């Protein structure tokens, strides 16, 4: 437990410091995390990072995750990157005479979209007007939901949420996390009413709690299917990048797609 706390404090302080610094300091951190996350995903699926199709996935993750290029150079669109990746991966199954199988490239394609999109929207949030506020709000709601679910679940949890996937999670904990995430959103609205209304804040808190817990369950289900405890060992006591960012990868795209950061 001591190692877990020390690692969490150091990693959390470094992350928040780079988030505040913004610019390419923060974007560079997110790109690094995206690449490590995709490497963990490939390894979970038994795919060596040196395979040509996996290397192509790394390139796609970078292009998808980037919010912009230096000097305002134009990035290829998400649709272009996704289509080219799909096409080349499918061609790989042909030219390898099915040594690269359709099932493998399908899984790796999904991973590039999953990881790349999540980190793209994290980076995009920071470059919005008042981006540090919107980033801090979204992260705070996610972390409040996680903490609320844990502590309320410990104190009051009796009804298992989904024991086949995550035996420690409870319905009471999930509801507690939701309430606390909404409260945290309202605190942000109180602090900056000119930027954020209470209704919008409550919707962001609700989305962060529900989608964040679903993102956590998705990773739990996947790791259980692959019969592993953690996606990696990057952070002692905390697992890998995907273990720590499973909620982020779902929440950040969703709050953008729902228009909750631009109302």
N, C-alpha and C positions, 0 to 999 in steps of 0.2 A: 504493500500500500504506500509506503514511504517513497519508493522509486516512482510509482505512478503519479504521486502528488508533485514531486520535484520535476519530473518530465513535463507534466501538464502545465505547471507554472512557467517554466522556462520557454516551452514551445508557445504557450498562449501569449506571453509577453512579447516574444519575437514576432509573432503573427500580427498582434495589434499594433506594434511599432511600425511594421512595414505597411499595414493598412492605413495608418495615419500619414506616413510618408507619401503614399500614393505613387503615381507615375509608374516608371518602369521598375522601381523597387518592388512594388506590390504586384504588378503584372508579371514580372520575372518570377516571383515566388509562386504565383498561381500556375504559370506555365511549367515550372519544375514539378510542382505537386501533380499536375495533370499527367506529365510523362511518367512519373513514378506510379501514379494510380493506374495508368494503362499497362505498365509493366506488371504490376500486381495482378491485374485482371487477366493478362495473357498467361501468367504463371499459374493462376487458379485453374485455368482451362487447359493446362498441360502443353502450352505452346511456347517454344523457345523464342527469346527476343531476337535471335539472329535470323529467324525465318524471314524471307523476303516479304511475305504477306503481312507479318507482324510489324516489320520495319515500315512498311507503307502505312500501317495503322498509326504509328507514332507521328509520321508526317501529317496525317489527316487530323490527329488530335491537336497538334500545334496550330494548324491553319484554322480549325474550328474554334479553339480556345482563345485565340488572339482577338481582342476587341478592335485593334487597329494596328497599322504598321508605322514605323517612324517616317517623318516627313509627309504624313498623310497619303502614302502610297496606297493604292486600292487593293484590298484583299479580294480573293475569289469569294463568291457568295456561298452560303451554307449549302444551298441546293447543288451548286457546281461541285463543291468538295465531296458531298455525299454521293452524287451520281458517279463522279470519276472513281472514287474509292470502290463503289459497288462494281463498276464495270471492270476495273483492273483486277479486283479479287476474283470475279467470276472468270475472267480470262485466265487467271492463275490456275484455276481448276482444270481448264482445258489443256494449257501448255505443260502442266505437270503430269498430265494423264491420270488425274484424280489422286495423285499422291497428296496434293492439297485438296481436301474434301470440302464439299459444299457446306456441310455442318460446321466445319472449322471456320471458314471464311464468314459464314453468317453470324457466328458468335463474335468474331473479332470486329465485324462491321458494327454490330450493336454496341460493343464496348467503346468503339471510337466515338459514336454518337452520344452515348451515355456520359462518358467521362468528359469529352471535349465540350459538349453543350453546357454541362454543369459549370465548368470553370469559365467558359465564355461569359455566361451571365453574371458570375461573380465579378469578373473584370469589368464588364459593361456597367454594372451598378456603380462601381467606384468612379467612372468617368462621367456619370450623369451630373447635372447641376446639383450641388449639395450632395455629391456622391458619398462623402464620408458619413453623412447623416443617414442616408438610405442603406448603406452597407452596415453601419452599426445597428440600425433598427432591425434589419433582417437577421443578422447574426444574433443579436440579443434575444429576439423572439425564439429563434431555434434553440439557443442555449437555455433559455428560461423553460421552454417546453421539456427539454431533456432533463434538466435539474428537477423541475416540478414533478415529472413523471417518476423519477427515481425516488425522491423523498416522500412524496405522497403515497407512492406504491409501497415503500417500506413501512410507513406508518399506518396506512389504512387498507392496503391492497388485499383483497380476498378472492376476487373473481378473475381468473386467468383470461388474458386478452386473446392469445393464440398459442397455447402451450406446445403445439406440435412444431412451431417455428422458433418461438422465443419464450421459454417456460417461465422466465422471471417477470415478464411484463403483465400488468393487470389493467383491467378496465378502469378501476379507481385511479390508478397512477396516470393513465392516458388522459382522463378527464381533468385531473389535477394539473397536468402539464398544459393542457389547453387553456384552462382558466388563468394560469400564471402567465402564459405567453400573451394572452389578450390584455392582462393588466400591464405588462411591460410595454406593449404597444401603446396603451393609453398614457403611460408615463412619458413616452416620447412625444405624443401629441400635446400633452400639457406643457412640455418644455419648448416646443416649437409649433405653436398653433397656426402660424402663418404658412407653414409648409405642410402640415399634416393635421387632418381632421380626425375626430374620435371614431367616426364610422369607418374611415379608411384604415385607421390604426387597428381597430378590432378585426377587420377583415384580414389584414396582414398577419396579425397574431394567430388568428384562426387557421389561416393557410399554412403558416410556419409549423403550427402544432400538428395538424392533421397530415399534411404532406411530409413533414419531417419524420413523424413516426412511421408512416408508410415506407419512406426511404430506408429507415432503419430495418424494418421488417423485410424489405426486399433483399438487403444485404445478408440478413440473418438466414433467410430461406436459401439464398444462393450458397452461402458458406456451408450450411447444413447439407445441401445437395452434394457439394464437393467434398464433404467430410473434413473440413478444416475449421479451426477455431478463429483464426485471424487471417486477414488478407496479406499481412506482411509483418515485419518486426522493426520497422523504422523507428517507432517511438516506444521505448521500453515501458511495459505496463499498459500501453494503449493500442498496440497492434500497428497496422499499416495506414497508409493514406486513405484507402477506401473505408477502413473501419471508422476513421475520424470524420470523414466528409460525406458519409452516406446520406445524411439528411440534407446537407448543403446542395448536393448534386440534383436533388429533386425540387427543393424549395425555391432556389434562385430562378431557375427557368420558369417555374409556375407563377411566381409573383409578377414576372414580366409579361408572360403570356396572358395573364388575367388583367394586365394594365394597372396593377395596384400601386406601382411606384410612380405613375405619371398622371394620376387622376387630378 
